[in-house]
């Protein structure tokens, strides 16, 4: 199998995982942070849910990172294909480069932000 075809298959696999994350985990995060906390349905009083998720366990940090990174990758990939279908096929390479740049910067920014909020993630037990 050629390397290009293998890379294309891997990128489509990551795209589908990002779609799964965007469909299942992102609504949970939106409910917790955008609906439950402002309406007083969040069970931990006096604490922002994002801070609560990050402070209670390292899986919370992983949950936030995977949700943001997966949804970002899926969304940008979907946006690229939509722009290509709308008639920007000649600029496909530029759109791909810009899309991957946005994904890389977004994932690095999310990782940096989460590490600043919870620096204990990198320490081993």
Backbone as CSV, one residue per row, in Angstrom:
resi,resn,N_x,N_y,N_z,CA_x,CA_y,CA_z,C_x,C_y,C_z
1,UNK,0.847,-1.176,0.000,0.000,0.000,0.000,0.899,1.247,0.000
2,UNK,0.633,2.201,-0.893,1.455,3.415,-0.944,1.336,4.226,0.356
3,UNK,2.404,4.979,0.649,2.423,5.773,1.881,1.313,6.820,1.896
4,UNK,1.024,7.418,0.747,-0.017,8.445,0.689,-1.375,7.846,1.032
5,UNK,-1.664,6.675,0.513,-2.940,6.025,0.805,-3.031,5.646,2.282
6,UNK,-1.936,5.203,2.855,-1.917,4.841,4.278,-2.148,6.078,5.148
7,UNK,-1.478,7.186,4.821,-1.672,8.429,5.565,-3.098,8.922,5.428
8,UNK,-3.639,8.831,4.225,-5.024,9.256,3.992,-5.992,8.419,4.841
9,UNK,-5.757,7.132,4.913,-6.610,6.262,5.724,-6.491,6.600,7.205
10,UNK,-5.295,6.891,7.679,-5.101,7.260,9.088,-5.813,8.570,9.387
11,UNK,-5.694,9.558,8.493,-6.361,10.841,8.717,-7.878,10.692,8.715
12,UNK,-8.416,9.837,7.854,-9.855,9.591,7.867,-10.278,8.890,9.161
13,UNK,-9.431,8.008,9.667,-9.729,7.349,10.943,-9.773,8.349,12.089
14,UNK,-8.797,9.263,12.116,-8.792,10.303,13.148,-10.009,11.206,12.987
15,UNK,-10.384,11.504,11.737,-11.581,12.300,11.472,-12.825,11.615,12.038
16,UNK,-12.934,10.314,11.853,-14.120,9.611,12.353,-14.134,9.546,13.874
17,UNK,-12.972,9.385,14.492,-12.900,9.418,15.959,-13.281,10.808,16.458
18,UNK,-12.824,11.841,15.774,-13.211,13.209,16.133,-14.712,13.421,16.009
19,UNK,-15.330,12.810,15.005,-16.784,12.890,14.868,-17.498,12.198,16.004
20,UNK,-16.983,11.061,16.423,-17.555,10.353,17.566,-17.455,11.208,18.826
21,UNK,-16.299,11.803,19.016,-16.090,12.657,20.190,-17.018,13.865,20.138
22,UNK,-17.104,14.485,18.974,-17.965,15.660,18.842,-19.432,15.299,19.051
23,UNK,-19.819,14.093,18.687,-21.222,13.694,18.823,-21.574,13.243,20.228
24,UNK,-20.639,12.652,20.953,-20.971,12.086,22.260,-20.399,12.863,23.449
25,UNK,-19.159,13.297,23.370,-18.544,13.940,24.524,-18.783,15.450,24.575
26,UNK,-18.819,16.112,23.424,-19.021,17.556,23.412,-20.372,17.965,23.996
27,UNK,-21.470,17.264,23.696,-22.739,17.633,24.348,-22.704,17.486,25.870
28,UNK,-21.970,16.498,26.370,-21.835,16.340,27.821,-21.105,17.546,28.403
29,UNK,-20.029,17.952,27.765,-19.278,19.109,28.236,-20.112,20.384,28.151
30,UNK,-20.859,20.541,27.074,-21.724,21.715,26.935,-22.798,21.721,28.016
31,UNK,-23.372,20.565,28.310,-24.392,20.498,29.356,-23.808,20.872,30.717
32,UNK,-22.654,20.311,31.041,-22.062,20.563,32.360,-21.684,22.036,32.520
33,UNK,-20.964,22.574,31.548,-20.425,23.925,31.681,-21.442,24.997,31.299
34,UNK,-22.277,24.729,30.303,-23.173,25.760,29.802,-24.590,25.738,30.337
35,UNK,-25.043,24.592,30.856,-26.435,24.502,31.319,-26.507,24.181,32.804
36,UNK,-25.878,23.095,33.223,-26.009,22.640,34.609,-25.420,23.640,35.601
37,UNK,-24.239,24.168,35.328,-23.607,25.095,36.265,-24.373,26.414,36.375
38,UNK,-24.729,27.075,35.259,-25.457,28.345,35.405,-26.833,28.191,36.061
39,UNK,-27.489,27.047,35.887,-28.811,26.849,36.474,-28.770,26.283,37.889
40,UNK,-27.581,26.089,38.429,-27.446,25.582,39.785,-27.657,24.089,39.902
41,UNK,-27.574,23.368,38.786,-27.745,21.914,38.805,-26.434,21.180,39.033
42,UNK,-25.331,21.906,39.063,-24.021,21.293,39.262,-23.903,20.894,40.731
43,UNK,-23.576,19.640,41.033,-23.638,19.157,42.416,-22.587,19.741,43.358
44,UNK,-21.507,20.266,42.825,-20.463,20.830,43.677,-20.680,22.330,43.739
45,UNK,-21.145,22.816,44.872,-21.484,24.231,44.987,-20.231,25.087,45.147
46,UNK,-20.294,26.259,44.575,-19.223,27.229,44.730,-17.989,26.970,43.904
47,UNK,-18.023,26.020,42.992,-16.833,25.743,42.189,-17.233,25.589,40.731
48,UNK,-16.474,26.240,39.887,-16.678,26.150,38.452,-16.497,24.691,38.018
49,UNK,-17.375,24.160,37.150,-17.261,22.748,36.774,-15.952,22.399,36.071
50,UNK,-15.418,23.330,35.283,-14.156,23.040,34.620,-13.050,22.851,35.650
51,UNK,-13.001,23.723,36.633,-12.010,23.591,37.697,-12.245,22.313,38.485
52,UNK,-13.501,22.003,38.734,-13.833,20.794,39.477,-13.400,19.543,38.715
53,UNK,-13.651,19.507,37.429,-13.256,18.360,36.604,-11.741,18.208,36.595
54,UNK,-11.031,19.323,36.502,-9.570,19.266,36.443,-8.947,18.889,37.776
55,UNK,-9.526,19.332,38.880,-8.902,19.116,40.185,-9.177,17.747,40.780
56,UNK,-10.249,17.100,40.407,-10.603,15.852,41.059,-9.860,14.638,40.504
57,UNK,-9.515,14.665,39.253,-8.829,13.502,38.703,-8.159,13.873,37.389
58,UNK,-7.075,13.180,37.060,-6.382,13.442,35.804,-7.209,13.011,34.603
59,UNK,-8.147,12.118,34.808,-9.029,11.728,33.703,-9.892,12.893,33.245
60,UNK,-10.199,13.813,34.155,-10.955,15.007,33.782,-10.174,15.874,32.813
61,UNK,-8.884,16.017,33.067,-8.022,16.778,32.158,-7.941,16.080,30.811
62,UNK,-7.797,14.770,30.837,-7.759,14.007,29.592,-9.085,14.128,28.847
63,UNK,-10.208,14.080,29.575,-11.530,14.242,28.970,-11.642,15.587,28.261
64,UNK,-11.235,16.668,28.931,-11.312,17.989,28.311,-10.407,18.089,27.092
65,UNK,-9.188,17.550,27.184,-8.261,17.627,26.060,-8.770,16.836,24.860
66,UNK,-9.206,15.610,25.100,-9.693,14.770,23.999,-10.940,15.385,23.368
67,UNK,-11.819,15.947,24.187,-13.038,16.565,23.655,-12.701,17.762,22.782
68,UNK,-11.834,18.629,23.262,-11.480,19.822,22.489,-10.685,19.442,21.240
69,UNK,-9.668,18.607,21.388,-8.812,18.254,20.249,-9.581,17.465,19.189
70,UNK,-10.358,16.491,19.613,-11.120,15.691,18.648,-12.170,16.501,17.915
71,UNK,-12.884,17.335,18.645,-13.907,18.175,18.016,-13.292,19.201,17.079
72,UNK,-12.149,19.757,17.472,-11.461,20.723,16.622,-11.010,20.077,15.318
73,UNK,-10.386,18.912,15.404,-9.914,18.237,14.194,-11.093,17.880,13.287
74,UNK,-12.146,17.331,13.867,-13.302,16.945,13.069,-13.938,18.175,12.413
75,UNK,-14.086,19.238,13.180,-14.727,20.442,12.654,-13.940,21.087,11.533
76,UNK,-12.628,21.195,11.698,-11.803,21.814,10.659,-11.788,20.950,9.397
77,UNK,-11.699,19.641,9.572,-11.693,18.742,8.415,-13.020,18.837,7.665
78,UNK,-14.116,18.903,8.404,-15.442,19.038,7.788,-15.559,20.393,7.088
79,UNK,-15.041,21.455,7.708,-15.091,22.790,7.130,-14.283,22.851,5.840
80,UNK,-13.114,22.190,5.824,-12.292,22.138,4.615,-13.047,21.484,3.464
81,UNK,-13.658,20.352,3.734,-14.362,19.649,2.663,-15.574,20.444,2.194
82,UNK,-16.221,21.170,3.086,-17.358,22.004,2.692,-16.899,23.135,1.784
83,UNK,-15.811,23.795,2.130,-15.300,24.873,1.279,-14.865,24.353,-0.083
84,UNK,-14.293,23.156,-0.107,-13.901,22.555,-1.378,-15.124,22.281,-2.242
85,UNK,-16.195,21.778,-1.636,-17.426,21.480,-2.374,-18.128,22.754,-2.851
86,UNK,-17.915,23.863,-2.161,-18.546,25.122,-2.540,-17.836,25.830,-3.688
87,UNK,-16.790,25.228,-4.227,-16.142,25.794,-5.396,-14.717,26.258,-5.173
88,UNK,-14.157,25.989,-4.046,-12.782,26.381,-3.789,-11.825,25.208,-3.978
89,UNK,-12.129,24.330,-4.941,-11.312,23.138,-5.174,-9.895,23.504,-5.616
90,UNK,-9.745,24.646,-6.307,-8.408,25.051,-6.752,-7.513,25.400,-5.563
91,UNK,-8.117,25.832,-4.476,-7.346,26.218,-3.285,-7.317,25.096,-2.248
92,UNK,-7.518,23.852,-2.705,-7.604,22.736,-1.762,-6.331,22.575,-0.940
93,UNK,-5.183,22.657,-1.566,-3.913,22.507,-0.837,-3.742,23.613,0.209
94,UNK,-4.065,24.844,-0.159,-3.947,25.957,0.788,-4.937,25.788,1.940
95,UNK,-6.153,25.340,1.635,-7.153,25.110,2.681,-6.707,23.995,3.626
96,UNK,-6.110,22.941,3.065,-5.609,21.856,3.911,-4.487,22.342,4.814
97,UNK,-3.563,23.104,4.256,-2.447,23.620,5.055,-2.964,24.541,6.159
98,UNK,-3.877,25.427,5.821,-4.447,26.336,6.815,-5.231,25.569,7.871
99,UNK,-5.987,24.570,7.445,-6.757,23.757,8.381,-5.874,23.004,9.355
100,UNK,-4.822,22.376,8.851,-3.920,21.642,9.735,-3.152,22.585,10.656
101,UNK,-2.836,23.779,10.176,-2.197,24.769,11.029,-3.124,25.169,12.176
102,UNK,-4.401,25.394,11.870,-5.377,25.733,12.904,-5.517,24.588,13.902
103,UNK,-5.556,23.366,13.411,-5.683,22.205,14.294,-4.468,22.100,15.221
104,UNK,-3.267,22.224,14.666,-2.056,22.106,15.473,-1.986,23.216,16.519
105,UNK,-2.245,24.450,16.113,-2.209,25.568,17.058,-3.297,25.400,18.119
106,UNK,-4.488,24.985,17.723,-5.577,24.790,18.675,-5.294,23.690,19.682
107,UNK,-4.738,22.577,19.218,-4.418,21.471,20.120,-3.291,21.862,21.071
108,UNK,-2.281,22.547,20.559,-1.198,23.004,21.436,-1.700,24.027,22.449
109,UNK,-2.587,24.924,22.033,-3.152,25.913,22.962,-3.995,25.223,24.027
110,UNK,-4.788,24.229,23.635,-5.599,23.498,24.611,-4.704,22.744,25.591
111,UNK,-3.654,22.114,25.094,-2.730,21.389,25.974,-2.043,22.351,26.938
112,UNK,-1.589,23.499,26.442,-0.933,24.486,27.297,-1.900,25.002,28.364
113,UNK,-3.108,25.339,27.962,-4.111,25.849,28.895,-4.430,24.818,29.975
114,UNK,-4.632,23.579,29.583,-4.954,22.538,30.556,-3.771,22.239,31.480
115,UNK,-2.560,22.316,30.954,-1.388,22.100,31.807,-1.181,23.252,32.784
116,UNK,-1.553,24.463,32.382,-1.454,25.600,33.299,-2.517,25.499,34.397
117,UNK,-3.691,24.977,34.058,-4.750,24.819,35.053,-4.482,23.668,35.998
118,UNK,-3.833,22.621,35.503,-3.589,21.429,36.312,-2.161,20.948,36.070
119,UNK,-1.168,21.610,36.682,0.225,21.230,36.418,0.610,19.863,36.972
120,UNK,-0.187,19.302,37.857,0.127,17.996,38.435,-0.090,16.841,37.482
121,UNK,-0.604,17.089,36.300,-0.856,16.029,35.329,0.443,15.349,34.904
122,UNK,1.494,16.120,34.776,2.751,15.571,34.280,3.539,14.827,35.348
123,UNK,3.196,15.015,36.607,3.935,14.317,37.658,3.418,12.896,37.798
124,UNK,4.325,11.986,37.944,3.967,10.578,38.091,3.626,10.288,39.556
125,UNK,2.656,9.387,39.794,2.274,9.085,41.180,3.364,8.358,41.948
